[in-house]
Amino acid sequence: MKEIKAIIRPFRLLNVTEALQNIEGLPGVTVSEIKGFGKSRAKNAKDKIVYELVEFIPRIKLEVVVADEMADEVVNIIQKNAHTGNTGDGKIFIVNVEDVVKIRTNERGKEAI
């Protein structure tokens, strides 16, 4: 299993989530509003947020855990639909997941996602 975490621009969220919803068998997606900065430290960003003299940029974090065979498709869809070609488009992280436990049923592994 893989956990895919994507940091994207807020205005690309609708495009990305609509495309992800078309994947047969996708277990679900968690969406969070976040803020941070990259290599440029948000110095020239139009949408920056200043908090105690530190400049941040608002972003969206998507998280999804999928079977290994579905990971490439999910990553490709996020990449395609989040891309603008400009600095600050974001990042996608792919992490191995050892196990998953579904709280309601106590199922484990693939069946739990």
SVG drawing of the C-alpha trace seen along z (x, -y; Angstrom):
<svg xmlns="http://www.w3.org/2000/svg" viewBox="-18 -41 33 49">
<polyline fill="none" stroke="black" stroke-width="0.4" points="0.0,0.0 1.1,-3.6 0.2,-6.8 0.1,-9.7 0.4,-13.2 0.1,-16.1 0.6,-19.8 -1.2,-21.8 -2.5,-25.3 -6.0,-26.0 -7.5,-27.0 -6.5,-23.6 -8.4,-21.6 -11.7,-21.3 -9.9,-20.0 -7.8,-17.5 -10.7,-16.1 -13.1,-15.8 -10.4,-13.9 -9.7,-11.6 -13.4,-10.9 -13.3,-9.2 -10.9,-6.6 -12.7,-3.3 -12.2,-1.9 -10.5,-5.0 -11.0,-4.6 -11.3,-8.3 -9.3,-11.5 -8.6,-13.7 -8.3,-17.4 -6.7,-19.9 -6.0,-23.6 -2.4,-24.3 0.2,-27.0 4.0,-26.9 6.9,-28.1 9.3,-26.6 12.8,-27.5 11.7,-31.1 10.4,-31.6 7.2,-33.2 8.9,-36.5 7.3,-37.4 4.0,-35.6 0.8,-37.6 -1.3,-35.4 1.2,-35.2 0.2,-35.2 2.4,-36.9 2.5,-35.3 4.9,-36.8 7.2,-38.1 7.3,-34.8 5.7,-34.7 3.6,-31.7 1.6,-30.7 -1.8,-29.0 -1.9,-25.5 -4.1,-22.4 -2.9,-19.0 -4.5,-15.9 -3.9,-12.5 -4.9,-9.1 -3.9,-5.5 -4.2,-3.1 -3.1,0.3 0.3,0.3 -1.2,1.0 -3.3,-2.2 -0.5,-4.6 0.9,-5.6 -2.6,-6.4 -3.4,-8.6 0.0,-10.4 -0.4,-11.0 -3.9,-12.4 -2.8,-14.8 0.3,-15.8 -1.8,-16.5 -4.6,-18.4 -2.5,-20.4 0.1,-21.6 0.2,-25.3 3.9,-25.4 4.7,-28.1 6.9,-28.1 5.0,-26.9 2.8,-24.2 3.6,-21.9 4.9,-18.4 3.7,-14.9 5.1,-12.5 4.7,-8.7 5.3,-6.7 5.1,-2.9 2.3,-2.0 3.0,1.1 -0.6,1.6 -4.0,0.1 -6.7,0.9 -10.3,0.0 -11.6,-1.1 -15.3,-0.1 -14.7,3.5 -11.1,4.2 -10.2,5.2 -6.5,4.9 -4.4,4.3 -5.9,3.9 -9.4,4.7 -9.2,1.8 -8.7,-0.8"/>
</svg>
